[in-house]
Amino acid sequence: MVGDSPMDIEMAKKAGAAGCIGICWGKSEVNYLQGADVAIAHLEEIKVF
């Protein structure tokens, strides 16, 4: 699951998502995404193998 708010991350955790990617849209401050499994700045950082 990819989300950009604390509510998105909480929803992913409660739903049992396999993982949660917090996206900060280029902002340097990502404290509000600390519950995510990983935080990124841009969608292009997501790599699917």
Secondary structure as the mmCIF struct_conf table of DSSP 4:
data_model
#
loop_
_struct_conf.conf_type_id
_struct_conf.id
_struct_conf.beg_label_comp_id
_struct_conf.beg_label_asym_id
_struct_conf.beg_label_seq_id
_struct_conf.end_label_comp_id
_struct_conf.end_label_asym_id
_struct_conf.end_label_seq_id
STRN STRN1 VAL A 2 GLY A 3
BEND BEND1 ASP A 4 SER A 5
HELX_RH_AL_P HELX_RH_AL_P1 PRO A 6 ALA A 15
TURN_TY1_P TURN_TY1_P1 GLY A 16 GLY A 16
BEND BEND2 ALA A 18 ALA A 18
STRN STRN2 ILE A 21 ILE A 23
TURN_TY1_P TURN_TY1_P2 TRP A 25 GLY A 26
BEND BEND3 SER A 28 SER A 28
HELX_RH_3T_P HELX_RH_3T_P1 ASN A 31 LEU A 33
TURN_TY1_P TURN_TY1_P3 GLN A 34 GLY A 35
BEND BEND4 ALA A 36 ASP A 37
STRN STRN3 VAL A 38 ILE A 40
BEND BEND5 ALA A 41 HIS A 42
HELX_RH_3T_P HELX_RH_3T_P2 LEU A 43 GLU A 45
#
